[in-house]
Amino acid sequence: MENKKLGSFSTIKSGYAFRSSILDDADGKLAVIQPKDVISGFGGDFVHIKSAHVSERHILERGSVLVTNRGVFCACVFNEQFKAITTSGVFVVMLQPNSDITPEYLALYINSDIGQRQIMTKQESMTVPAITIKRIQELEIPVISRKKQDLLSKALDVSQRCKNIVLEIQNQNQSLINQIIKGAIDG
């Protein structure tokens, strides 16, 4: 099996650097993906802004791999239909069209114990773990067959759907408990 450096088959850029806090704009059509959104696998609501001040080069392309770059290192694939950008706390990895690596496999590898250990050897800071673009480009990614990558991606999809179902059951269970308690108190 061959290993390839991430920088040899991708372009990596930093997200948009906001000069102040990000305020949600009800009329905004551009979603802002922050590190917490990547970590939750897009599980929450996004902050939206108007896109007037954002260059087109910051708009995410489908199939981009988003990687948090400080604190907890986590990756996910952006395959959404809406327009979005990331903050500077997220790297955007765009694979070359002829790459042997799929975005889903890359995200799986980065999130795996093996990928996390490799990132930890490349981090820059010990107080708050952080990684630079230069260091993440050096990650050695094992190249496995496309068939195996696709199988792993399908397994991840099934696992994510199961996780979402469990979360929904937990939320409904908590809602039911709250209704029962409210009913008991109200008499």
Contacts in CASP RR format, 6 or more apart in sequence:
PFRMAT RR
TARGET T0000
AUTHOR 0000-0000-0000
METHOD contacts of the structure
MODEL  1
MENKKLGSFSTIKSGYAFRSSILDDADGKLAVIQPKDVISGFGGDFVHIK
SAHVSERHILERGSVLVTNRGVFCACVFNEQFKAITTSGVFVVMLQPNSD
ITPEYLALYINSDIGQRQIMTKQESMTVPAITIKRIQELEIPVISRKKQD
LLSKALDVSQRCKNIVLEIQNQNQSLINQIIKGAIDG
1 142 0 8 1.000
1 143 0 8 1.000
1 144 0 8 1.000
2 142 0 8 1.000
2 143 0 8 1.000
3 140 0 8 1.000
3 141 0 8 1.000
3 142 0 8 1.000
3 143 0 8 1.000
4 100 0 8 1.000
4 101 0 8 1.000
4 140 0 8 1.000
4 141 0 8 1.000
4 143 0 8 1.000
5 137 0 8 1.000
5 138 0 8 1.000
5 139 0 8 1.000
5 140 0 8 1.000
5 141 0 8 1.000
6 12 0 8 1.000
6 93 0 8 1.000
6 106 0 8 1.000
6 136 0 8 1.000
6 137 0 8 1.000
6 138 0 8 1.000
6 139 0 8 1.000
6 140 0 8 1.000
6 141 0 8 1.000
7 137 0 8 1.000
7 138 0 8 1.000
9 95 0 8 1.000
9 96 0 8 1.000
9 99 0 8 1.000
9 100 0 8 1.000
9 101 0 8 1.000
10 65 0 8 1.000
10 93 0 8 1.000
10 94 0 8 1.000
10 95 0 8 1.000
10 96 0 8 1.000
10 99 0 8 1.000
11 93 0 8 1.000
11 94 0 8 1.000
11 96 0 8 1.000
12 91 0 8 1.000
12 92 0 8 1.000
12 93 0 8 1.000
12 94 0 8 1.000
12 133 0 8 1.000
12 136 0 8 1.000
12 137 0 8 1.000
13 91 0 8 1.000
13 92 0 8 1.000
13 94 0 8 1.000
13 133 0 8 1.000
14 69 0 8 1.000
14 88 0 8 1.000
14 89 0 8 1.000
14 91 0 8 1.000
14 92 0 8 1.000
14 133 0 8 1.000
15 58 0 8 1.000
15 85 0 8 1.000
15 86 0 8 1.000
15 87 0 8 1.000
15 88 0 8 1.000
15 89 0 8 1.000
15 90 0 8 1.000
15 91 0 8 1.000
15 92 0 8 1.000
16 32 0 8 1.000
16 54 0 8 1.000
16 58 0 8 1.000
16 85 0 8 1.000
16 86 0 8 1.000
16 87 0 8 1.000
16 88 0 8 1.000
17 87 0 8 1.000
17 88 0 8 1.000
18 87 0 8 1.000
18 88 0 8 1.000
22 32 0 8 1.000
22 34 0 8 1.000
22 47 0 8 1.000
22 49 0 8 1.000
22 87 0 8 1.000
23 47 0 8 1.000
23 49 0 8 1.000
24 47 0 8 1.000
24 48 0 8 1.000
24 49 0 8 1.000
25 48 0 8 1.000
25 49 0 8 1.000
25 50 0 8 1.000
26 48 0 8 1.000
27 50 0 8 1.000
28 48 0 8 1.000
28 49 0 8 1.000
28 50 0 8 1.000
28 51 0 8 1.000
29 48 0 8 1.000
29 50 0 8 1.000
29 51 0 8 1.000
29 83 0 8 1.000
30 48 0 8 1.000
30 49 0 8 1.000
30 50 0 8 1.000
30 51 0 8 1.000
30 54 0 8 1.000
30 59 0 8 1.000
30 83 0 8 1.000
30 84 0 8 1.000
30 85 0 8 1.000
31 46 0 8 1.000
31 47 0 8 1.000
31 48 0 8 1.000
31 80 0 8 1.000
31 82 0 8 1.000
31 83 0 8 1.000
31 84 0 8 1.000
31 85 0 8 1.000
32 46 0 8 1.000
32 47 0 8 1.000
32 48 0 8 1.000
32 49 0 8 1.000
32 84 0 8 1.000
32 85 0 8 1.000
32 86 0 8 1.000
32 87 0 8 1.000
33 42 0 8 1.000
33 46 0 8 1.000
33 60 0 8 1.000
33 66 0 8 1.000
33 78 0 8 1.000
33 84 0 8 1.000
33 85 0 8 1.000
33 86 0 8 1.000
33 87 0 8 1.000
33 90 0 8 1.000
34 47 0 8 1.000
34 86 0 8 1.000
34 87 0 8 1.000
34 89 0 8 1.000
34 90 0 8 1.000
35 68 0 8 1.000
35 70 0 8 1.000
35 71 0 8 1.000
35 72 0 8 1.000
35 74 0 8 1.000
35 87 0 8 1.000
35 89 0 8 1.000
35 90 0 8 1.000
37 43 0 8 1.000
37 44 0 8 1.000
37 46 0 8 1.000
38 66 0 8 1.000
38 67 0 8 1.000
38 68 0 8 1.000
38 74 0 8 1.000
38 75 0 8 1.000
38 76 0 8 1.000
38 86 0 8 1.000
38 90 0 8 1.000
39 68 0 8 1.000
39 72 0 8 1.000
39 74 0 8 1.000
41 76 0 8 1.000
42 76 0 8 1.000
42 80 0 8 1.000
46 84 0 8 1.000
51 59 0 8 1.000
51 83 0 8 1.000
54 85 0 8 1.000
58 85 0 8 1.000
58 86 0 8 1.000
59 83 0 8 1.000
59 84 0 8 1.000
59 85 0 8 1.000
60 66 0 8 1.000
60 78 0 8 1.000
60 83 0 8 1.000
60 84 0 8 1.000
60 85 0 8 1.000
60 86 0 8 1.000
60 92 0 8 1.000
61 78 0 8 1.000
61 94 0 8 1.000
62 78 0 8 1.000
62 79 0 8 1.000
62 80 0 8 1.000
63 77 0 8 1.000
63 78 0 8 1.000
63 79 0 8 1.000
63 94 0 8 1.000
63 95 0 8 1.000
63 103 0 8 1.000
64 77 0 8 1.000
64 78 0 8 1.000
64 92 0 8 1.000
64 93 0 8 1.000
64 94 0 8 1.000
64 103 0 8 1.000
65 75 0 8 1.000
65 76 0 8 1.000
65 77 0 8 1.000
65 78 0 8 1.000
65 92 0 8 1.000
65 93 0 8 1.000
65 94 0 8 1.000
65 95 0 8 1.000
65 103 0 8 1.000
65 106 0 8 1.000
65 107 0 8 1.000
65 110 0 8 1.000
66 75 0 8 1.000
66 76 0 8 1.000
66 77 0 8 1.000
66 78 0 8 1.000
66 86 0 8 1.000
66 90 0 8 1.000
66 91 0 8 1.000
66 92 0 8 1.000
66 93 0 8 1.000
67 73 0 8 1.000
67 74 0 8 1.000
67 75 0 8 1.000
67 90 0 8 1.000
67 91 0 8 1.000
67 93 0 8 1.000
67 110 0 8 1.000
67 136 0 8 1.000
68 74 0 8 1.000
68 75 0 8 1.000
68 89 0 8 1.000
68 90 0 8 1.000
68 91 0 8 1.000
69 89 0 8 1.000
69 90 0 8 1.000
69 91 0 8 1.000
69 130 0 8 1.000
69 131 0 8 1.000
69 132 0 8 1.000
69 136 0 8 1.000
70 89 0 8 1.000
70 125 0 8 1.000
70 128 0 8 1.000
70 129 0 8 1.000
70 130 0 8 1.000
70 131 0 8 1.000
71 128 0 8 1.000
71 129 0 8 1.000
71 130 0 8 1.000
73 110 0 8 1.000
73 116 0 8 1.000
73 119 0 8 1.000
73 129 0 8 1.000
73 131 0 8 1.000
74 110 0 8 1.000
74 111 0 8 1.000
75 93 0 8 1.000
75 106 0 8 1.000
75 107 0 8 1.000
75 110 0 8 1.000
75 111 0 8 1.000
76 107 0 8 1.000
77 103 0 8 1.000
77 104 0 8 1.000
77 107 0 8 1.000
78 84 0 8 1.000
86 92 0 8 1.000
91 133 0 8 1.000
91 136 0 8 1.000
93 106 0 8 1.000
95 101 0 8 1.000
95 102 0 8 1.000
95 103 0 8 1.000
95 106 0 8 1.000
100 143 0 8 1.000
100 146 0 8 1.000
101 141 0 8 1.000
101 143 0 8 1.000
101 149 0 8 1.000
102 146 0 8 1.000
102 149 0 8 1.000
102 150 0 8 1.000
102 153 0 8 1.000
104 149 0 8 1.000
104 152 0 8 1.000
104 153 0 8 1.000
104 156 0 8 1.000
105 144 0 8 1.000
105 149 0 8 1.000
105 152 0 8 1.000
105 153 0 8 1.000
106 141 0 8 1.000
108 152 0 8 1.000
108 153 0 8 1.000
108 156 0 8 1.000
109 115 0 8 1.000
109 141 0 8 1.000
109 142 0 8 1.000
110 116 0 8 1.000
110 119 0 8 1.000
110 139 0 8 1.000
115 139 0 8 1.000
118 139 0 8 1.000
118 140 0 8 1.000
119 131 0 8 1.000
119 136 0 8 1.000
119 139 0 8 1.000
120 129 0 8 1.000
122 131 0 8 1.000
122 135 0 8 1.000
122 136 0 8 1.000
122 138 0 8 1.000
122 139 0 8 1.000
123 129 0 8 1.000
123 130 0 8 1.000
123 131 0 8 1.000
123 135 0 8 1.000
124 130 0 8 1.000
124 131 0 8 1.000
124 132 0 8 1.000
124 135 0 8 1.000
END
